[in-house]
Amino acid sequence: MSGIIGYIIPDINITRKVIMIKNIYNMKDNQTFIISYTKKNGEEVTRNAKFIDGKCGQWISKLGEKLFTYFDVDQSNNMGGDQYRMAKNNWEIK
């Protein structure tokens, strides 16, 4: 025995699905709005939000759920940094 340890590395085929974020409300970059939705626990949520082009918009999850990602203005001011949130399935934009 020579003391050499060998490893068999399997071929891994990784396929990445590209997520398409859609700007279905035709918002402008940095446009502010109010978003309202109901959380899974029944809590009603209303947030001051901002649309950031390329990061915010509607998309479909791997599970087929309709999602909307938005920049949360209030939490970004309170917590610092960029705070993004998602509404799921049903929301209202004012």
Secondary structure as the mmCIF struct_conf table of DSSP 4:
data_model
#
loop_
_struct_conf.conf_type_id
_struct_conf.id
_struct_conf.beg_label_comp_id
_struct_conf.beg_label_asym_id
_struct_conf.beg_label_seq_id
_struct_conf.end_label_comp_id
_struct_conf.end_label_asym_id
_struct_conf.end_label_seq_id
BEND BEND1 GLY A 3 GLY A 3
HELX_LH_PP_P HELX_LH_PP_P1 LYS A 17 ILE A 19
STRN STRN1 LYS A 22 LYS A 22
TURN_TY1_P TURN_TY1_P1 ILE A 24 TYR A 25
HELX_LH_PP_P HELX_LH_PP_P2 MET A 27 LYS A 28
TURN_TY1_P TURN_TY1_P2 ASP A 29 ASN A 30
STRN STRN2 THR A 32 THR A 38
TURN_TY1_P TURN_TY1_P3 LYS A 40 ASN A 41
BEND BEND2 GLY A 42 GLY A 42
STRN STRN3 GLU A 44 LYS A 50
TURN_TY1_P TURN_TY1_P4 ASP A 53 LYS A 55
STRN STRN4 GLY A 57 ILE A 60
TURN_TY1_P TURN_TY1_P5 LYS A 62 LEU A 63
BEND BEND3 GLY A 64 GLY A 64
STRN STRN5 LYS A 66 ASP A 72
HELX_RH_AL_P HELX_RH_AL_P1 VAL A 73 MET A 79
BEND BEND4 GLY A 81 GLY A 81
STRN STRN6 TYR A 84 LYS A 88
BEND BEND5 ASN A 89 ASN A 89
STRN STRN7 TRP A 91 ILE A 93
#
